[in-house]
Amino acid sequence: MPVGRLHHLIVDCPEPAVEGQFWSAVLDQPVTYDDGDFVVVSADTTTSGVAFQRAPDHRASTWPDPAVPQQMHLDVMVDDLAVAAEAVLALGARPLPGDHVFADPAGHPFCLIPRPSWATPIGRAGPRG
């Protein structure tokens, strides 16, 4: 029997609004909550998602250098790696060493991965993809 169910993945960052807008565009889901210090990106106000909370002393990851570990990362499934890479770069990501590895505006690493065969195509899947 499960103890609980994921509500949100919470990510520390210096500017929650910037992170929220970035991930809203990457995941094609709206910002559903924003109080200035805490921003949620999810399909709707009753769906779990990813949230960003203000951490004024946040230190960006130096991955792959272990001086500041990656702290967390998201795998984002995509239909076309090249198209997705171009899109996240246009949204403000920066490339990191590795295959399809990037950093979001606050420096959190994330990976673009080919859509697994069990998942519906991204363009037709809607926000829950």
Secondary structure, DSSP 8 states (H G I E B T S, - for coil): --S----EEEEEES-HHHHHHHHHHHHT--EEEE-SSEEEE-SSTTS-EEEEEE-TT-----TTSTTS-----EEEEES-HHHHHHHHHHHT-EE-SSTTEEE-TT--EEEEEE--TTS--HHHHGGG-
